[in-house]
Amino acid sequence: MDIGALSMGMSNASLSSAVSLAVTKLQMNSNDQIAAGLTEMMGEMAVDPNVGSKLDVQA
């Protein structure tokens, strides 16, 4: 294998790795934003302590 082909192969592998890392970082940032939104939404929910304390069952 000549040096040029080897260099091109290594460059392509490096580019592929860099793109994969960038996509992973974007996904992680997206997950962080979703988690923050869910946490905020849960904090704003009105919770009634009397709801769900008793269960009426009839057969």
N, C-alpha and C positions, 0 to 999 in steps of 0.2 A: 504494500500500500504506500502511495506516495505521501509526502508531507502535506500537500494541499488538501487532499481528500481527508486525511486525518484531522487537519485543522478545521475543516468544514463540519465534520462529524462532531467534534468536541464543541464547536460553537453552537450547533443545533441542540445538543444535549443541554448546554448551559442555558440557552434561551428557553427551552421547554421547562427546565427546572425553575427559572425565574418567573415564567408565566404561571406555573402551578402554584408557586408561593404567593404571588400577587392575588390570585383567585381565592386562595385559602384565607388570606388576610381580609379580603372583602367580605367573605362569608362570615368570618369571626366578628367583624364590625357590625354586620347586619344582625347577627344573633345577639350581640350586646344591646343593640337598639331595641330589638323586640323584647328582650328580657326587661329592660328598663321601662318600656311602655306597659308591660304586663304588671310589673311591680307597682307602678304609679296607679294603674287602673284598680288594682286590688286594694290599695290604700284609700281610694276614694269611695269604695263600696260601702253602703250603709248596711251594718250588720245588726240584726235584731236577735238578742240573746234568747228570746222566747220561742223563736221559730225553730222547729226541729227537735225540741226537747221531749215531746211526747209523740207516740205513734199509735194511732187508732187502727186496730185490725179487727175486721169482722169476717166470719166464715159463712 
